Amino acid sequence: MRTRVIISARGVVTIPAELRRAFGLEAGEELIAEQTAEGILLRPAVSVPVEIYTEERIAEFRSDEEEIERLLPEPD
């Protein structure tokens, strides 16, 4: 599908509703803009939440590892 879009004075490009629906894009979602030999490629960005581990959380991981080792001993 080819659609003409206009860049605003602030550099904003509106993606037409038909394309947003076709690709499941919603307001506030992030896209990656990439330069390619054919032009500009826009694709959805994948964001992964990051957890900062507290000492308590690290202790929980250690405890879980010990339990796993107890339940699944190393093969001889």
N, C-alpha and C positions, 0 to 999 in steps of 0.2 A: 504494500500500500504506500502510495506517495501522497504526502500532504504538505502543503506550504505553511510555514510558520514564520512569525516575525519576531525579531529580537528587540526588546524594549530598550530605552535609553539606559536602563540599569543592567542590561545584559540578560534579562529574564526571557526565557523561551517557554511558551505554553504548549504542552503536549496535548493535542486534540483528544477529546473524550473517547472517541472511537478507539484510538491507539491505547489509551490508558486502560480501557475495559479489556481490550484484546490481550494485554500483557499483565493484567491484574494489578496495575499501579494505583496507589492511593495517595492522597495528600500527605505530605510529611515524610514520605519514603525517600531514601537516598538512591542516587544513581551515580555510576562512574562514567565520566566523559573521557574518551580515549581517542587520540589521533591515530588514524589508520591511513593506508594508501588511498582508500576510497573516500575518506572524509572524516567526519566526526561520528564515533560510535557511542551511543548511550546504552548502558545496560544496568540492570538492578545491582545494587551493592549488597553484599551479605555482611550483616553486622552480627558479631558474636559477643554476648555479654561477658564481661570480665568480673571475676570474683577475687577480691583481695583476701587472702587467707589469714585469719587470726591464728594465734597460737593454739586456741581451743580447737579450731577446725583442723589444724595440722595434727594435733593429738588424736582427733577422731579418725583421720586417715590412717595414722599409724596403728591405731587399735583395730581398724577394719582389716588392714594388711595382716596383722598378727592372727586375727580370726580366720582369714582366708587360708593362711599357711597352716593353721591347725586343722582346718577342714579338708584341705587339699595338699597333703604332704608331697614333697618333691619325690619323683620316681627314683628308684634305686638304679 
